[in-house]
């Protein structure tokens, strides 16, 4: 299994990526579990936690109900996945607000600190276009070295949609489950791609979960308290409405892929939030079913996953003091019914 693969874009859809090194052979030990449609089978990774974010262990197949376009599905296999991660750390780093850049770096270092020896991580940043700093590696020092290069920003544009499309395209030919850790303000200033196109790309991409980490909140709130808009590139203010739209887009990208979006206010929260992301990634239930609609016709199928007691009633979870705990169930919203090889 190699790092990034050659993209399949057309020139009008997204900017051409920089040249890449030859794709190495598949490396033994990389995770190989995914959501895919193949002959046809659908594999869904499900995270079940308390409202405070604690993973709920010990659930069985009978605790899960899956609906596809409103129709109940029969689970054919079930397992608890606990494996090394394969992830791209995609960082917004442009000549925008100094505080945004510093917080993006702080958040990125915090993520690097959560990595374990068997994890595979690549590092890229974007301004006007995406740039690959470190290809997939298990060497933390290489990742820290890549982050240390982010000192003098270039362009002031933050073309998020183009960069995200490029990253998804490069991940497309890597087998197994992948993650994008997206450190960003969420503001897109000049992408060639529209929101509709990047949303479709995310919807059509299998095996990738996006975890956005928003930066710049404390600066935004400080300006908004003064009745002003926080500046972005070249000191140009970006309205509160633009930032709110960006936040909603981050939540949407996460929900579509089975991830969560995080909006920390202070630097001290980065470590806690990235540890929560690591726990989300490393503790999931992996469920496979054969859809009752077995046509591979390119349509988008909506998924809903419920967690219940074995008798079908509400699942009751209690904390150490015996109090009932509400639960969160996180899984992707759906999938596109197409062959695994286009």
N, C-alpha and C positions, 0 to 999 in steps of 0.2 A: 504494500500500500504506500503510495507516494504522498507528497505534500500537495500543493495546489496543482490543478490540472489545467490544460489549455482551455480557455473560455470559448463559448459558442455564440458570441454576440454578433450582431450585425453592426456596421459602423454607425447607423442612425440611432441605435438603441442605447449605446453606452460607449465611453471612450476606450480606445485600445489600451490594454494593460502593458506594463513593461515586460521585456523578455524574461523568461523563467528558465531555471536550470532543468536538465532532463529529469523526468519523473522516475524516482528509484522504484525498486521492486517493493512489493508488499512486505511490511515489517511484522514479524511474528510478535504477538502480544498486544497488538492494537485492538480496541473493542470492535466487535462485529455484531452489534444488535441494532435494529433499526425499525423505522416505520416504512413499510413498503407494500406495494401491491404486486404480487407475483403468483400468478396461475390459478386464481387470485388468492392471496392471503394478505391480511392487514395486521401489522404489529404496532401496538400502541404502548408507549411508555407513560405511566401514570404516577404522579406524585400525590401522596396522601399525608397531610400534616394537620396538626392542631392550628388554631388561629394564631398561636404564638410562634408557629414555624417548626415545631418539633415533629420529626418523622414518626408516623404510626406504624410500628412493625407488627408482624404476626398475622396479617390479613391473608385470607385464602381466596381461591377462585370463586367460591360461592358468595363472597362479599362484593363482587363486582357485577355491574349491569352495563352493557354497552348498547347504545341506540345509534343506528346509522340511518339518517334521513327519517327519523321517527320510528324505524322498525327495529325490534329487539334482535340481537345477534347472539349466536352460540359461541362461547369461548372454547377454543380447541387446545390451547396451551397457556401455561401461567408460570411465571418465575419471578423471583426477586433479583433484580440486576444490581450488581455491585462491582463495578469495573473501572479501570483507568479511563480518563477522559481524553478526547481528541477535540481541541478547541482552537479557534482563532481569536486572539485579542485584537479587536479593531478599535483604534483610538482616534478621536478627533483631535488634531493638533495643527492649528492654523494661526495666522497672525490676527487673532480676534481680541478678546478681552484677556489681559494677563492672568487674572484670577481663574478664568476658565481653563487656561493652559496648565496652570499649576495644579488645579484640582484634578484635571484629567491624568496628569502624571502621578499624583498621589493615589488616585483610584487604581491606576494600572499596577503600581508597585504593590498595592494591597492585594490585588488578584494574584500576582506572581507569588506572593508569600503563602498562598493557600495550596500551591501545587505540590503533588507528591511525585516520587521518583519514577513511577511508571506512566505518568501523564505525558501526552504529546501536545505541544502548544506552538503555534506560529504567531508572529507579531506583525501587524500592519498598521499604518496610520493613514489618514487622509486629510487633505485640504481641498485643492482644486481637483485632485485625482488621488487614487489609492497608491500607496507605496509599501512594498514588502520589505521589512527590516530583518526579520528572522524567519527562515523556513521552519517547518516542523522539527522540533527538537525535544529531547528529554532533559536538556541541560539548563537548569535554572540560571546559571551564570550567563549563558548566551542570551537569555531573555532579558536579564538585568542589563547586559551590555547594550542590547538593542534599545531599551528604554533610555539608557544614558545618552544615546545619540539625539534624543529629542530635546534640543536646547534652543535652537534658533529657528523659529517657524518661517515658512516661505509665504505662500499665498494666503490671502484673507478669506477666500471662499471656503465654505464647508459643504461640499457636495456629497451629502450623506447618501442619497438614493443611488447615485452612481457607484459609490464605494461599496455599498451593501450588495448591489447587484453583482459587481465584480467579485466580491468575496463568495457569494453564493454560487456563482458560476464556476469558480476555481475549486470549490468543495464538491461540485456535482459528481465528479468521477472518483472520489475517495469513498471506499466502501465503509459501511458501518455508521454508527451514530456519531454526529458531529455537533459542536456548539459554537455559537458566535457570542463572545462577550463584548458587547458594544458600549464603549465609554464615550459619551457624547452629550452635547447640549440638546440634541434632537433637531436643531435648526438646519434646514437645507436652504442654501442661498442661491445656487446656480446650476443645479443638476440638469443634464439633458433629459433624464428620465422623469416622468411625472409620478405622482403618488399612485395613480391607478396602475402604472406599469410595474412599479416595485412591489406593490401589493400582490399583483398577479404572479410575479416571480416568486415571492415568498409562498404564496398559496400552492404553486406548482412544484415547489422544491420539497423533496422527501429527505428524511433522516437528519434534518438540521433544526436545532432549537436555539432561539435567540433570547439572550438575557441582557436587556439594555440597563445601563447604569448611568443615570442622569448626573451631570455636573453643572455647577453654577447657581445652585438654588439660593445660597445665602446672598450672593450678589443681586440676583433677581429680586429677592424679597426686600433687600435694602433700598434699591431704586424704586420699587413699587410703593414702599412705605412713604417715599417722598413724592409720590405721584408722577414719577418719571419712568421711562422705559429703559431697561438695561441695555447698554451698548453691545454690539456684536462686532463684526468685521469693520476695520477702519474707524471704529468709534461710532458707527451708524447704529442708532437705537433700533431694537427689535421689539415690537409691541407685545404687551402682555398676552394679547390674543394669539399672536404667533407662537409664543412659548407654550401656551396652553394647548394649541393645536399640535405642536411637536410632542408634548407629553402624551397626548391621546394617541398619536401615531406610534410611539414607543410601546404603549400598553397594547395596542392592536397587534404589532409585530410579535410581541411576546405571546399573546393569547393565541394567535394563529398557529404558533409552532410549539405550544406546550411549555413556554417559559414564563418568567415573571419579570416585570419592570420594577426597578428600584429608584427611589428619589431621595437620597440622603441629603440632609441639611448641613452636616458638619463632617470634617475629616475623620473624626473618631468613628463615624458610622461605616466607613468604607470596609474596614476589616470585618465587622459584624455582618454586613450585607454580603460580602464575597464569601464568607464562611457559610452563610445561608445558601448561596448559590452552589457552593461545593457540595453541601449536604443534599440539595435538591438533585444534583447530577448523580451523586454516588449512591443514592438510596431511592430507587424507583421500582415499581411493579411493572413487569413487562408482560403484556397480554396479546395473544394472537387469536384471530378469528377468521373464518371463511365467510365473506359477506353473502347475505342472501341474494343481493343483486350482484351477480357474477359477471356482468358486462364490463369489459375494459374499454369504455366508450369516451374517455376523456372528460367526463362530467365531474363536478366537485361534489363530494359527499360530506354532509355535515355529521359530526360525531358528538355524542354526549356520553360521558362516563359518570356513573353513579356508584357510590359505595353504600352498601346496605348490610343489615344483619343477615345471617344465613336464611332466616325465615322470610326475608323480603321487607321487613320493617326497618325503621331508622336504626342506624348503627350508633350504639352508645359507647362513648369513650370517656373514661374518668381520669382525673389527674391523681397525684399522690395523696391528695386530701379527700378523694372520693367525690369531687365535684365533676359534674358533666362538662365535657369539652366539646365545643363546636369544631367541625373539621372542614378543611379546604381540600378540594380535589382538583388537581391541575393536569390537564391533558390537552393535546392540540385540538383545534376546533373542527378539523376535517382533513380530507386528503383528495387528491385528484386520481380518479380511477384510470390509470394508464399502465402499460407494460413497463416493467422495471428497466428494460432496454428500449430506448426510443429508436 
